[in-house]
Amino acid sequence: MEAFMRRTYYLNGGYDNGEGMSKLRARMEQVEGEFGANRIFYLSVPQEALLDVASSLADNAQSQKGWNRIITEKPFGSDLQSSQQLTRSLLLKFKENQLYRIDHLLGRNTIENLAVLRFSNLVFMPLWNRNYIRSVQVILSEDLGLKTPDGYLNNSGIIGDVVHSHIFQTIALLAMEPPVTLDGEDVRNEKVKLLRSIRKLETSDVILGYCTPASGSKGAAKFGKTMPTYFATALYIDNARWDGVPFLIKVGRGLNKHRVEIRIQFRHVPGNLYLGHIGHNSDLTNNELILHDVPDEAILVRVNNKIPGLGIHLDASELNLFYKDKYTVEVPDSYEQLLHDVIDGDNHLFMRSDEVAAAWNILAPVLNAIDNNNLVPEQYEQGGRGPDKAVYLWAKHGVQWTDD
């Protein structure tokens, strides 16, 4: 760390004007010496200043002897129109392969592991389709107390903060067709195809909520009622692999559990010989592949087995791999992983411009309904399970929410 800090410099100056950027360029050239260096610019700036800063960097601070890469933070616009305007402006100054739109949640090991599980295990590959998978559930539940709504920059709330990037990217990696290679562009080509195959959301299949302080609590910040802190939906992918399979999404803050996981539920066994030994709720014995990220990273497979003893009685058990028990290596921070990828030029976990647009297009009906007050968030109390209506949404699509 000391060696790193000796190579760290601070420069005070205006980031949104040519003079400040010229000072930055001069300082970098002094540090780099006669050989020059590649440059990465991490633009952790207010969204309203992003284009001015990026334009000034492009004109005054780029390396002439190496490559230049630009990291920008979410939100990537607030809807389809604003994201396209932002993209057009950035592409006037930079090439697409210079842009790295960072979402720290995509740097988690569980996300990287999706493709590994899918494409390097024969036990899963032939089952990864509508013939065997009944539903997919993606859950990001936070029990964090409400402090300040720093992550919410507009009325879309958690939609722009989490759903547009992290959730849709997770689904894209989970459901895309096999890429030609693991090259970033090949992976992104398949992701955008998948995103374009997702049916636009029906507002009747969307549940929004806003969190209020728990009864008797003090000091919790008040989020605006139009600013969702909870989002749940069932979406469908209109292609041959996933036709008719509901992908259920639940994202919320201030809930009763801190949990991040993906659950792939398989269909009932056709003509199951042991149906009479299962019990009243056969759904509870469906095979399931569960990928835990939080609180403990793990891979679980739920299978049915005979309970020891006389007679035949079945039980659903989990075969488990808990990473903390198996591996002693230190897991890199998600930002550490993503910054390493930027240095390497590996862009498969960063959204390309067409991915950004495709994701906003899916959400367009929801955002329009919010703007026109046709979709109003339902109140739920901090520490609870979220809006009551969510239970009916799962029932509507014939799926039991298996994490409850």
N, C-alpha and C positions, 0 to 999 in steps of 0.2 A: 504494500500500500504506500509506503514511504517513497519508493521508487516511482510509483505512479504519480503521487502528489508533486514530486519534483518536476514532473513534465506537464503540470497543470498550470494554466495561466488565466488571469482574469483581466478583462478589458472593459472599461467603462465608456459607454458611448451610445448614441442613438441608433437603435436597430432598424429604424424605418426611414433612414435617409442615406444619401450617397456618402456624405462625409463620415458618418459612423462606420459604414461598411468599408470605406477606403482605409480607415485606421485599422480595421480588422484584417484586411488583406495585407497591409504593410507588416503588421505584427506576425501574421502567419508566415509570410515570406522570410522574416528575420529568423523565426524559429526553425523553419524548414531548411534554411541554407540554400546553397546553390543547386542542390539535387531536386528540390521540390518534393511534393507528397500528394497523396490522395486526400480528399476532404469530404467529411460527412458533416452536414449541418442539421442539427436537431432543433426544430422550430417549436419550442414550448412557449408559445406566445398567444395572447388573446385572439380568438377567431377573427375579430374585426380587423386585426392588424396583420393577419397571415399573408394576404396577397401583397401588401406593401413591403413586408419584410422579405418575402420570397423574390419579388421583383428586384429589390435593391441588392440582394445577395447575388442574383443571376448577373446583374450588370457590373457589380463592383468587387465581388469576393471569390469568384470561382477560380480553381486552379487551372493553369494553362498547361501543366506538365503531367497531370494525373487525372483520375476520374473524380467526379463530384456527385454526391448522393444527398437527397433531401428527405428528412424524416418529418412527417406531419402527424399531429395527434387528432383523434376523433373529437367531436363529431365531424364527419365528412359531409358537411352540408346539413340541412334540416329537412329536406325533401328532395324529390327528383330534380326539380327545376334548379334549386340552389346548388345542389351537388354538381350538376352539369355546368353551371356558370363557373363554379370554383375550378372544376377540371379544365374547362376551356382556358381560363386565365393562367393556370399553372403550366399548361402545355404550350402557351405562348413563349414561356421562358425556359422550360425544361423538357427533356424527352421522358416518355412514359417509364423507361427503365431506370431513370434517376429518382423516381418518386417512390417512397416507402411510407405507406399509411400505417401507422403503428397502432395496435390494440394489444395492451399487455396481457390480456386474458388468453390471447392466441399463442402466447409463448409457454403455456403450461405443458408439462410432459404428457398429460392425458391427450391433448390435442395432437401432438406429434405422434402419439401411439396409435391413433385411429387408423392411419394408412398402414402401419406395420401389422396391426391385427388383421385388417381386411385382406391385404395383398401378400402376406407371407405365411398364412395359416390355411392349409387346405380344408381343415375342419369347418371353417367359416365361409370360405369363398363360394361354394355352391349353394349355400343357404341364404345368401345376402340378396333376397328379392321377395317380391310379393307372395310367392308360393309358400314360403316358410315363415316369413315375419308378419306378425299380426299388427304390431304397433311399435312406434319408436317414441321415447319420452326424453326430453332434454330439460333438465332442471337446474336452475341457478337461484338458490334460495339463500338470502342473507338475513341473519338475525341482528344485524348492526343497528344500534340506536340511531335515531334521526338527529343529526347535528346541523349540518348546513347543506343545502342542495347545490354544492359546487359543481357536481357532475351534470347538472341539468341546465342546459342553456336555452331551452325553449319549451313550448308547451308539449312537445313530444315526450319529455321526461325520460323514463327508462327505455323507451323505444329507440331513441337516437343514441342513448348512452350504452346500451347493452345488446338490444335485439338486432338492430341493423347490421352490426359488425360481428360481434362474438357469436351470437346464436345462429345467424344465417351461415356464417363461415363454418361453424361446427357441423351443421346439417349438410353443407356442401361437401365437406371432407368425408362425412359419414356415408353419403348417398351417391357421390359422383361415380361415373364409370372409371375403370382403370386408365390412368394416363399412359401415354406412350413411353415416357421415362419419368424419372423423379425430378427432372429439370423444372425449375420454377414456372416457366411459361407453359410447359405441358400440363402441369398440375392446375394452373390458373385457367387454362383453356377448358378443362373438364369442370372446374368449379362454376365458371360462368354459364356453361351449358346447363348445369343442374339448376342454378338459380333462375335461369330463364324458363325452366320447366315447372317451377313452382307456381301454382295457381294463385292469382291475386286473392288476398284475404277477404272473406265475407265478414262484414261488421257483426253479423249475428253469431259468428264463431269467435269473437274476440271479447275477452273480459278485461276491463281496466279497473284498477283500484288505486286509492291514495291512502297512505298510512296516517293514522292519527295517534297521538300519545296514548299509552295504556292508561287505564283508569287509575287515578291517584298519582301518576308520575308528574314530575316537574322538570322544567327546563328543556323540553324537547322542542325543536324548531317546528314551525308551522309551514308545511309545504302547501302550495296553492292547490285548490281542488281540481284545477284543470291540468295539473302536472302529475302524470301517472308515476307511481312507484311500484306498480304491479301490472304485469302483462301476461295473459294466458290466451292460447289459441290452439286450434287444430288446423294444420295446413296439409295440403295434398300436392304430390308431385305427379304431373301429367306426363309420364313416360312409361315404357313397357316394363321397366324393372319395378317401379313403385306404385303403379296404378291401384288406387283404392286403399293404400296403407296410410292411416292417419299418423302424422308426426305431431305429437302433443308438446307444447312448450309452456313452461311455467317459470317466470322470472319475477322476483319480488324482493323488496327490502323491508326490514322490520318484521320478518316472519318468525315463526317459532323454532325454525331449524336453520343452521348454517350448513348448506349442502350444495355441492356441485356434482352432478352425475348424469350419465347417459344410460338409459335402460332400453334394451332391445328385447321385446317380448315376442316369443315364437308362437305359432298357431297350435291349436289342439292336435293331439295325435289322432289321425283318422282311424276310426274303428277301434278305439282304445280298449284292449281286452281287460284293462284294470279299472274301467270307469266306475264300476260298482264299489271299488275299494278306495276311491279318492275322497269322497265326502260330498257335501252339498254344493260347494263352490269350486267347480272344476277350473275356473280361471286361476285360482291360487296355485295350481300345479303346472301351469304352463312353464316350459323352459324359458330361462331368461339369461341374457348376458348383460352384466351390470358393470359399468366403468365408473368407479368412484374417483373423484378428484379431491374434494373437500368433504369431511375433515381429514380422512386418511386415504391416500392414493391406493387403489386396489382394483383388481380384476376379479369379478365373481361370476360363477356360472351356476345357475340354479337347476338342479336335476331332481328327479323322483327316485326314491329308493325304498326298499322294504325295511320296515322297522323290525329289528331282531325279535324273535319270539314265535310263539305258536300263532297260526293263522297268517293271513296276508293283510297287512295294513301299510299303506304307503305314506311317506313323508317327503316333503320338499326340503332338500338340503342344499347348502351352498358350498361348492368347491371354490376355495379362495386363494388368491395371491395378494398378500399385503406387502407393499413395497418396503415399508419400514422393517419388516421381518426378513425380507429376502436380500435387500441391498443396503450396503453401508456407505455408499458414495453420497456426497453432498449434492443435492438437487439445485441446479442454478436457479436464480431468480428469473422470472419470466422476462423481465426487461434485459437481463444479462444474455439470455438465449437469443432474443430478437436482435439486440445490438450486434451480437456475434454474427447473426445471419446477414445483417446489413453489410458488415465488413467483408464477409465472404461473397456478397452479391447473390445470396440465396433469397429469392423474393416469394417463395410459395405460400408463406403465411401472411403476406401483405396484400391488401386488396388492390386489384388493378382498377382502372377507371370504369371499365365495362361491368365489373363486379359491383362496384359502388352503385352504379345506375340501376342494375338489375335488382339489387336488394331494396332500393328505395321504391322501385316500381311495384314490388310485391306489397309494400306497406301503403301505397297511395290511397286506397279506399279508406283505410283506417285514419290516416292523417287528415283526409278531407272531412271525414265524419267528426273528428275532434274539432277541427276549425269551425264547422257549422253547428257545433253543440248537439250533434246527433248521436254521439257516443260519449257518455259521461262516466268518469271513474266512480266506482262504488267505494264507499268508505269501509276501511277495516282497521281494527285496533292493533297497535304494535304488540308483537308477541303472539299473535294468532296465526291462523292458517291462510289468511287472505280472504278475498271476497267470497261470500257464500255461493254466488252464481257459478263459480268454477266447477263445483261438483256436478251441476246439471250439464255443463259443457262436455265433461268426460262421458256422462251417461248418453248424451245425444249421439256421440260417435261410437258407442258400444264398447268403450274401453274403461277398465278400472284403473284409477291412478295408483300405481303399484307402490309408490314410496310412502303412502299415508298409512 
